[in-house]
Amino acid sequence: MDIEALRRDTPGTANRIHLNNAGAALLSRRTLDAMTGHLELEAAIGGYEAAGQERDRVDATYANIARLVGGRPDEVALFDNSTRAWNAAFYSMTFKPGDRILTGRAEYGSNVLAYLQVARRTGAEVVVVPNDASGQLDTAALANLIDDRTKLVGVSHVPTSGGLVNPAAEIGRITRAAGVPFLLDATQSVGQFPVDVAEIGCDMLTATGRKFLRGPRGTGFLWVRPEALDHLEPYVNEIAASTWDGDRGFTWHDGARRFETWEVSYASVLGLSAAVEQALEIGMDPIGQRAIELGTALRDRLDAVPGVTTYDLGREKCAIVTAKVDAMPAEDVAAALAARGINVTTTDPTQTQFDAEDRGVHPLVRLSPHYYNTEAEIDRAVEAFAELAGAR
């Protein structure tokens, strides 16, 4: 991996130390050119005409995403963000009184709200699986909680609030054995390290473009195992999703595209495709190795700074690092880092309600390096934390 060449292809690295890839990563010039080029084409010949001319490149997006996650192009649907993709999967399921939805204590806040809404609406029950001693989802407890009332297991692979990596493949093994659908929110994992749907064994997976994939904002996707389609009824129907059969009604389109809507930002789709292509060319194995190595180095070095504490859980940890400076609000730390040209963000208790309830440590400063960051940038971030901790 030629880090300097990758950084030359990433304009934003000249301006800031960007350690907010779990929020929105820096676009590469390649992705930016794909988007602006299509916008120029739309301006020159018209939006519909540009879409028609670039149809093969648009269609290639499905193939690129399928390669990325180990699926097939017909198993992929495109959305304008990961939450809409997740909603398309979840709200297509049917629940009744007494049904159970199992989730983890690190589940993303919007997902939790959706579970609670459906439970209120249908009489289903939301069951939160406890963590094990390391802080990851307790798979033994999950196996014991699954029964014939369980209609879904929904889990966030990597939470928004820390470096935990939940044991997705073991969860998949348990759900497959029980015949229970498994919806994996991979928003923070796809693009950060290899994610393979066959290895994991999930039935549905959702992800975003803007985070570790380095794609544009306003992009996301859903992958659906073909066998799961028999149990899903898309909650929105329109001309992109089905074909009118006259008096007979309609027929859903084949595959996952039945979840899509007709109108789409083709510039964003092509930007996403370019970002995925670049990730595939570099290789998800080396990307994951470098990202996690940088995260581990950052976490270990912050832990060694007096007055600084890190808070990441789990047996396996990724490139997301959460930390706190003693007696200094996380928002003040983030602002002080921004003044030094270092991009970070803070965790929000409303986005991981159960984890916030359990630990009482949020908000925390969240740092998330990626493969194009350098060791020197890690050094500078640690030095800045040491300065702030010393000043306190």
Protein Blocks (a to p, Z undefined) as FASTA:
>chain_A
ZZklmmmmmmklmmpccfbfkmoccddfklmmmmmmmmmmmmmnojklmmmmmmmmmmmm
mmmmmmmnopafklpccdfbfklmmmmmmmmpccdehiacdddfkbcfklmmmmmmmmmm
nopacddddddfkopacfklmmmmpcfklgbdcddfbackbcbdcdfklmmmmmmmnopa
cdddfklmgojaccdfklnopabdcddfklmnopaehiacddddfklmmmpccfbdcfkl
pccehjnopaddehjklmpcfbdcfklmmmmmmmmmmmmmnopklmmmmmmmmmmmmmmm
mmmpghiacfbecjbdcfbdcdddehiafklmmmmmmmnopacddddfklmmmlmmmnop
accddddddfkbcfklmmmmmmmmmmmmmmZZ
